[in-house]
Amino acid sequence: MATRSSVAGSVGADGSETPRYLLDETSVCLGELDRLEWTDVMTVELDGLHVGVRSSSPELQDLLGEAMAAHVVDDDRTPPNYSLLLGNGHRSRAKGFHFLYRSSNVHLRTRDPRRVVTGLVSHLSSLRTSRFDGLVALHGCGLVGTTGAAVAPLSLRPLRSQIERRLNLRGVRFVDLPWVFLDPGRMEMVVPEPTITVEASVLDRIDELAPSRRADPPVPPGRYPLTSWIFFGQAERPLSRGQALAAAAHDAFTGDPTSHQATIDALADVMRRIKPVTLDWSEPVKLVDPLVELV
Amino acid sequence: MADQLEIDGDFVPRPRGDVSFAEIDGETVVTAPVDDQQFNNFDAHWLDGTASVVWKALDGSSSVDQVADLLSAAFDADSEVVRADVLQLTRTLAKAGLFEGIPAERPTPFTTQPSGVPVGTELPFFRLFDLDGREHTANDLRGIRSLVVHWSPTCGFCTRVAADLAQLEPLLRTKGVQLLLLAHGDAERNQQVRDDAGLRCPILLLGEFLPFEGLGTPSAYVVDQAGCSEDALIVGADQLMAVAHYLAEDDDPG
């Protein structure tokens, strides 16, 4: 059970800065996740932000500690923001899968244990606000296919287990980031290079903990032409560009509080140059064909 | 500080200084920053073509009546109809906290990890059974405003607020809001929690229900009479109770 509220950082009476913590869902029972056994939380420090990482085994936690030694600090107040589960899974239908959780949400489900760790590294890198410089960040899912990239609603994430394999087989992959990064001026989705220091040689030992059943590489860092912006709704009542812009703006955030007008202007430009697509999501498997066509 | 109920024809609506907006295809999107201590999120509002014309006329120096007079003359429209429309839109925008001196009326949903059903979208169809074996479907959400809660009888946060929710139930009913719990666990355990707390609402035993898949408990949606989510996903016991109190006390649900 997540028993602590998240806090923001502040400056103490002596002028020293207290750490900032990730705002997490408060007063939420994480259900099955909380009933599993986890290691103690390891704190990863990123520009003053303290992020908690826990694992399903001490061996994995030790490996992560070694790999990210440059960022690990002592702080017993950090909540378990990220949870990594390697092994046979916690549900019979998930057998053989490995998971990366952010709070209670599955962000990554894969048969490739290395991808869980690289996914964590990508997520942690994304938490550095300097990353947002020049880019617009959005709560959403990034999809990259053979012809380009699409922004999809965050609501697609819970459906991922039902459609990801089908999408992968047809050349479409989810981007392993908590957010979508856009360069509106160039109409590109950006998958940034990780910015945190990781001992790559340590990661090679991941196979000793959980042999990979299937290579499942992530979308590599790079820039991908933005071809579609997908919204969920009733296909017979597609969103207007204005409605799409409102939905996009609601999902957007920026590292610079003074740049709201610039961000909304940039998103409006994107919406003028791209046709928003409204898809019915009531039957997830039926999303596969249109998603493949759009990217 | 003004109250949105005090807004009448003499009110001079002045957009907040930190409000941004953009026009596209004759429609307008108005955004305001949300102070969530971590990100710089937006609260975004879509205005159709007519509302966009009104928005542009809200220059901070003209009253609602003056704006209505201006627009009715410009479009040769019935002045009373225009005045009613301008007043209604002004109150709606005021409720959203877009004008100086008027705080947003509704608790701001948790915004750092929005998920679940998009705002304004119909909840996916479900067919579930309550503790007495009666069948319920998504059609039960039509024709009445609902607070649909993702629930677990073994969740400490749910059981902590169960009695408080039970106390609010009669008030919610008088406001035309039905409470519906979609619960994990078996009927016996749920019945025990319902009896202990004094809850009267239906508890539907959860199977596969997409809007809450992968989410913790409690989480919830406010669903309108068309069966569509009114707002972003409600996450956590604290926010659930804030919204439940809001719904129970709201004098103007529209």
Boltz contact constraints between the chains, C-beta under 6 A:
constraints:
  - contact:
      token1: [A, 1]
      token2: [B, 156]
      max_distance: 6.0
  - contact:
      token1: [A, 8]
      token2: [B, 37]
      max_distance: 6.0
  - contact:
      token1: [A, 23]
      token2: [B, 38]
      max_distance: 6.0
  - contact:
      token1: [A, 23]
      token2: [B, 112]
      max_distance: 6.0
  - contact:
      token1: [A, 25]
      token2: [B, 235]
      max_distance: 6.0
  - contact:
      token1: [A, 25]
      token2: [B, 236]
      max_distance: 6.0
  - contact:
      token1: [A, 26]
      token2: [B, 236]
      max_distance: 6.0
  - contact:
      token1: [A, 26]
      token2: [B, 238]
      max_distance: 6.0
  - contact:
      token1: [A, 27]
      token2: [B, 157]
      max_distance: 6.0
  - contact:
      token1: [A, 27]
      token2: [B, 236]
      max_distance: 6.0
  - contact:
      token1: [A, 27]
      token2: [B, 237]
      max_distance: 6.0
  - contact:
      token1: [A, 27]
      token2: [B, 238]
      max_distance: 6.0
  - contact:
      token1: [A, 28]
      token2: [B, 216]
      max_distance: 6.0
  - contact:
      token1: [A, 28]
      token2: [B, 236]
      max_distance: 6.0
  - contact:
      token1: [A, 29]
      token2: [B, 155]
      max_distance: 6.0
  - contact:
      token1: [A, 29]
      token2: [B, 157]
      max_distance: 6.0
  - contact:
      token1: [A, 29]
      token2: [B, 216]
      max_distance: 6.0
  - contact:
      token1: [A, 29]
      token2: [B, 217]
      max_distance: 6.0
  - contact:
      token1: [A, 30]
      token2: [B, 216]
      max_distance: 6.0
  - contact:
      token1: [A, 104]
      token2: [B, 216]
      max_distance: 6.0
  - contact:
      token1: [A, 105]
      token2: [B, 214]
      max_distance: 6.0
  - contact:
      token1: [A, 106]
      token2: [B, 214]
      max_distance: 6.0
  - contact:
      token1: [A, 139]
      token2: [B, 114]
      max_distance: 6.0
  - contact:
      token1: [A, 153]
      token2: [B, 118]
      max_distance: 6.0
  - contact:
      token1: [A, 154]
      token2: [B, 114]
      max_distance: 6.0
  - contact:
      token1: [A, 154]
      token2: [B, 115]
      max_distance: 6.0
  - contact:
      token1: [A, 155]
      token2: [B, 116]
      max_distance: 6.0
  - contact:
      token1: [A, 155]
      token2: [B, 118]
      max_distance: 6.0
  - contact:
      token1: [A, 158]
      token2: [B, 213]
      max_distance: 6.0
  - contact:
      token1: [A, 158]
      token2: [B, 214]
      max_distance: 6.0
  - contact:
      token1: [A, 232]
      token2: [B, 118]
      max_distance: 6.0
  - contact:
      token1: [A, 232]
      token2: [B, 121]
      max_distance: 6.0
  - contact:
      token1: [A, 233]
      token2: [B, 121]
      max_distance: 6.0
  - contact:
      token1: [A, 241]
      token2: [B, 24]
      max_distance: 6.0
  - contact:
      token1: [A, 241]
      token2: [B, 25]
      max_distance: 6.0
  - contact:
      token1: [A, 242]
      token2: [B, 24]
      max_distance: 6.0
  - contact:
      token1: [A, 242]
      token2: [B, 25]
      max_distance: 6.0
  - contact:
      token1: [A, 242]
      token2: [B, 27]
      max_distance: 6.0
  - contact:
      token1: [A, 242]
      token2: [B, 46]
      max_distance: 6.0
  - contact:
      token1: [A, 243]
      token2: [B, 46]
      max_distance: 6.0
  - contact:
      token1: [A, 245]
      token2: [B, 24]
      max_distance: 6.0
  - contact:
      token1: [A, 245]
      token2: [B, 29]
      max_distance: 6.0
  - contact:
      token1: [A, 246]
      token2: [B, 29]
      max_distance: 6.0
  - contact:
      token1: [A, 246]
      token2: [B, 44]
      max_distance: 6.0
  - contact:
      token1: [A, 246]
      token2: [B, 46]
      max_distance: 6.0
  - contact:
      token1: [A, 249]
      token2: [B, 29]
      max_distance: 6.0
  - contact:
      token1: [A, 249]
      token2: [B, 31]
      max_distance: 6.0
  - contact:
      token1: [A, 249]
      token2: [B, 42]
      max_distance: 6.0
  - contact:
      token1: [A, 249]
      token2: [B, 44]
      max_distance: 6.0
  - contact:
      token1: [A, 250]
      token2: [B, 44]
      max_distance: 6.0
  - contact:
      token1: [A, 252]
      token2: [B, 42]
      max_distance: 6.0
  - contact:
      token1: [A, 253]
      token2: [B, 39]
      max_distance: 6.0
  - contact:
      token1: [A, 253]
      token2: [B, 40]
      max_distance: 6.0
  - contact:
      token1: [A, 253]
      token2: [B, 41]
      max_distance: 6.0
  - contact:
      token1: [A, 254]
      token2: [B, 40]
      max_distance: 6.0
  - contact:
      token1: [A, 257]
      token2: [B, 40]
      max_distance: 6.0
  - contact:
      token1: [A, 260]
      token2: [B, 20]
      max_distance: 6.0
  - contact:
      token1: [A, 260]
      token2: [B, 33]
      max_distance: 6.0
  - contact:
      token1: [A, 261]
      token2: [B, 20]
      max_distance: 6.0
  - contact:
      token1: [A, 264]
      token2: [B, 20]
      max_distance: 6.0
  - contact:
      token1: [A, 264]
      token2: [B, 22]
      max_distance: 6.0
  - contact:
      token1: [A, 264]
      token2: [B, 31]
      max_distance: 6.0
  - contact:
      token1: [A, 265]
      token2: [B, 22]
      max_distance: 6.0
  - contact:
      token1: [A, 268]
      token2: [B, 22]
      max_distance: 6.0
  - contact:
      token1: [A, 268]
      token2: [B, 24]
      max_distance: 6.0
  - contact:
      token1: [A, 271]
      token2: [B, 24]
      max_distance: 6.0
  - contact:
      token1: [A, 282]
      token2: [B, 124]
      max_distance: 6.0
